[in-house]
């Protein structure tokens, strides 16, 4: 599985961006992570089937969704803060016979100015 993340950019605080993660094939579970300079990569949100989960600091502001026909998962980000500035990565995982397989896309940079 190959993942292509896109949609990052520059936005002022309070603004919105929509990230996309296009997969080369059908995949059920996809997560978004982010990593700011000097920080560890952190999980942001995930979707598996129709089930979604969010890290507390993005609840109510970010929405993860999917378009199965396009094998694409989106992360709609609203009310952005400067602290949301980071490289955002999408990752897919799948369990096969008890073994977890993971695939990562390249990062897409999100910069939020105050």
Number of C-alpha atoms within 10 A of each C-alpha: 13 14 22 18 24 20 16 18 14 14 18 14 17 14 14 17 18 16 23 24 27 21 23 13 13 13 17 15 19 27 23 26 17 22 19 17 9 6 9 9 15 14 17 23 22 23 20 16 12 9 10 15 14 19 12 10 10 16 12 11 14 22 18 23 19 20 10 14 7 12 16 21 25 23 23 16 19 17 15 23 17 15 12 20 20 21 18 27 27 31 22 23 17 15 10 8 6 7 8 9 10 13 14 18 20 16 18 21 21 22 21 20 16 11
